[in-house]
């Protein structure tokens, strides 16, 4: 009952804010999207080896710059959580790059041992962790750009993340578990049996109360950060959940998969708030850091040439006319 009004309020809001806008910046599919911490810029990383930066001007995006330099697919990107100009990218070219949108160029290239598939920047800004296809996680000093340590895991590492205070490091794995390590000493603290299927993605809510995981069993589970207890399971998807994102206030959780909808649920109860119809599998979603705008990218094909990737990203939540 206590949440019923809030749920209705959100449902009504998105009835009048359900317009999306599409932007084509890449020549092949977009793997990762993310907003800068001040919400002024949106970045996309693509299989075409480039990174596009857009600026948000009220209710439209303008393409600002394309960063080139990676020799392989840009599989994941993440912004510094307090410095709105710094962006890091993980690529299959065995490197990590840091870009600065003020000078509009790459300010550091860090060589790593394998083909990188995921990246996370500690909330305190000190460290960037990157995972590769061989389940090696490399920790990079974000200031000196030197490698601090490398950890080889004997299980499939799918996604990596810090908690909001940067003192715990989380890995999701192929056995449906979440490994929680202390940071910086990387001592194993807990193993949570989160899912019967592969645990694919993990995301922390900005308020620090919850984290969520998405799994190959098509479920999203919501966890209490302090108790490490599962509080809720979202069951509306039919396909493996590839990507999840919390809204800026932690009240909404977006989940996407090969289902042809992106699901938006109310975090506390799991109630459905809205869904976004898409034409193809969705591999990346990201809520804006202060508004109810959701960026996402799908495995879309070009309208005129079905063999070609569209290479576009979309932003949903604009007022409907």
N, C-alpha and C positions, 0 to 999 in steps of 0.2 A: 504493500500500500504506500509506504513512504516514497517509493520511487515512481509510482504510477503517473503522477503529474509531470515529472521530469521526462519520462519516456514519451508521453504524449506530446510534450513541448518539442522534443527533438524530432519526433515523427512529423509534426506539423511544419517545423522549420524546413526540413528537407523536401517537403512537398513543394515548397516555393523556392528552394535552392537546389535544384537537381539538374542544372545544365552543365554540360562539360564542354571544354574547348580542347582542340587538338593542335599539336605543334609538330612539324616534321623537321628534325634536325640531323637525322642520321641516314646513312644509306643501307644499314641493316639493323637487326633488331636491338632494342634497348634492353639491357640486362638489369640496370639499377638506376633508381631515381632518388634524390634526396634534397631537402631544403637546408639552406644555411640557417644558423641559429637565430638570426634576426628576421628570417622569413622573407628577405628581399630577393634572394636568388634561389633558383632551382637548377640542379645539375642532373645530367643524364649521361650514363656511360654505356657504350654500345659494342657489339661484336665488330663494328667497323673500325675499332681501335681508337676512337676519338671520344672526347668528353665535351658536351655542349653545356653552356651556362646561359640561363635565361634570367631576366629580371622581371619581377612582378610589379606591375603598375596598376594599382587598384584592381580592376577585374580583367586584366589581360597580361599575357607574358610577352616579352620581347627578347629575341635572341641577341645575346650580348657578344659571345665569343665561342669559338670552337677550339679546344685544346687538342693539339696533335703531338705525338711523340712516342706513345706506346707502340711496340712492335707486335702486339697481340691484342686479343679481345679484352676490353675493359669489363671485367666481370662484376666488380662491386666498387662502390665509392662510399666515402663517409666524410662529412664535414667535421671540423673542430667544433666542440660543443659550446665554446664561449667566444671564439674568434671567428667572426662572420666571413672572413676572406679566405680562410685556409681549407683546402679540400685534399683528401688523400684518395688514391685509386689503386686497386689491385688488378694485375693483369696476368694473362697467360704467358707474357714475355719474360717471366721470372724477375719482375721488378715491381717495386712500389714507387709511386710518384706523389709528390706533394706540389700542389698548384696554389698560386696566390692570385686571387681575382683582381687585386688592386694593380699589380704590375702585369697581369694577364699572361703569366707564363709559369712554366715548371720551375720551382725553386729547389727541388731536391729529387734525385733518383737513387733509390736504394736497391742494390742487387740482392736477390734472394735465391734460395736453392732450387725452387721448383715453380711449377705453373700455379699462380695464386688464384684462389677462387673466392676468398672472403676476407673482409677487413673490418676492423673496429677501432675507433679512437677512444681512448679512456676519457671519461667525462672531465677529469682534472687536466687533460691536455698533454700530459707528460709522455704517454706511450701510445704507439700504434701497434696493434697485433694483426698479423696476417696469416691466413691458413692456406696451405696448398693442397694439390691433388693427392699428395703422398701422406697427408695427415701430419705434416710438420707445421707447427705454429712458431712464427718468428716474432719476437718482441723488439720493436725499434724505438730508440730514444727520439722523441719528436723534435727535440731541439738540436742535438748534435747530428741527427740522422744516422747514427751508428747502431748496429745490431747489438742489443743488450744480451739476449739469450735466445736459444732455440729449444723447442720441446718436441720430441717425436712421440706420437701416440700410436698405440697398437690397435686402435679401432678407428672406424670411419668418423672423422670429425666433419660435421655438416655446417654448423654455424657457431660463431664465437661472439662473446659479449662481456662487457664489464657490468657490474651493478652501478647504481648512480653515484656511489661514493668511491668508486675505483679501487676498492680493497678486496673485491672478490671477482674471480674470472670464471665465466661459465662456458662450457662446451656442450653442444648437443651431438648425440651420436647415432650411428646406424642401428644400435640395439634398442632405441627408444629411451635412452637414459640421458640425464643431464648431470655432467660432472661439475662440481663446484670446487674451485681451488682458491686458496688465499693468494693475494697478490701484494707484494712482488715475489714472495718466496715459492709460490706455485705448489704448496702442499695441499693434497687432496683433503677436503673437508667433508663433503657429502656426495653420494651418488643417489639421484632421485630416479626411480623407475616411473617415467612420465607417461609413456605410451606403449601399446603393444607393437606398433609399427615404428619405422625409422622416424626419429625426431629431426625435423628439417630446419625450422627457424625459431628464433627466440627474440623477444623484444621486452624492454623494461618500460613501465609506465612512468611518464615524467614526474609524477607526484611521489614516486618511490614506494608505493604501496604494493604493487603487483608486478609480476612478469608473466608473459604468456608464451606458450610454445605451440607451434603448428606441426602437424605430423602427417606421415604417409597414410595413416588410418582415417584421414579426412577430418580429424578432430582438432579443435583448438582448446588447450587447457589453460586455465587461469590460476596462478599460484600466488599465495601470500608470501611476500619477500621475507618477513621476519619468521614466520612459522614454518616456511618451506612446505606448506600444505596446499593441496589442490582444492580450490574453492568452487570451481565451476568448470563445466565442459560445454563448449559450443559445438552443436552437432548438425548445423545446417548444410555443410558441404558434402559433396559426394566424391570428391577427388582429393589427392594429397595436397595439403595446405602448404603452399610455397613461400608465402610472404604475409606478414602481419604488421600492423602499425597502430599505436595508440594515439588518440587525439591529444592536443596540448594539455588538456585538463584531466586526462586519463579516463574520461567518461565514456568514450567510444573506442571500439576496437574493430578495425577493418581487417578482413582476411580474404585472401585470393588464392586461386588454384587453377586447375583446368576446367572447373565449372565455368559456365558462361555468365556468371554473376560475381561481383565483389560484394561480400556480405559486410554490413555494418551493424554491429550489435552494441547494446548497452552493457558496459563492462560489469556492473554490479549484479545484474540479474540474468544477463544473456539474452534479454529480449531483443527481437529484431527491430532496428530503427529504420533502415532503408537498405536497398540494394542497387547496385549499378550494373546494368546490362552491358556485357562486352561480347566481342565477336570471336575471341580467341583466348587461349590460356594466358593468365596474368602471372608474371614472375616477380613483380616489384610494386609495392604500394608505400606511400609516405604521406602522413598528415602534415599539414603546415604547422609551424611551431606556435602560432597564436590565433589562427582562424580555422574554421571548419571547411578547409579546402583539401581535397585528397588528390595527390599526384599518383599516376600509375602508368605502367607500360605493358602492352600485351604483345603476343606473338602474331601481330596483325600482318596481313599481306596487302600489297599495293592494290588499290582499287582497279587500276588499268592493266596491271601485269601480276597475275596471281602467283607467279613463281618468285616474285621479288618481295622481300620484307618491306613493310611500310616504314620502319625506323622512326616511328612517332611516339610521343608521349601525350598523355591527356591529363587535364586537371578538372576535377568535378566539384560541384558545390557552389557554383556561381548562381546568382539570382535568376530565376526563370522569367522570361519576358511576360 
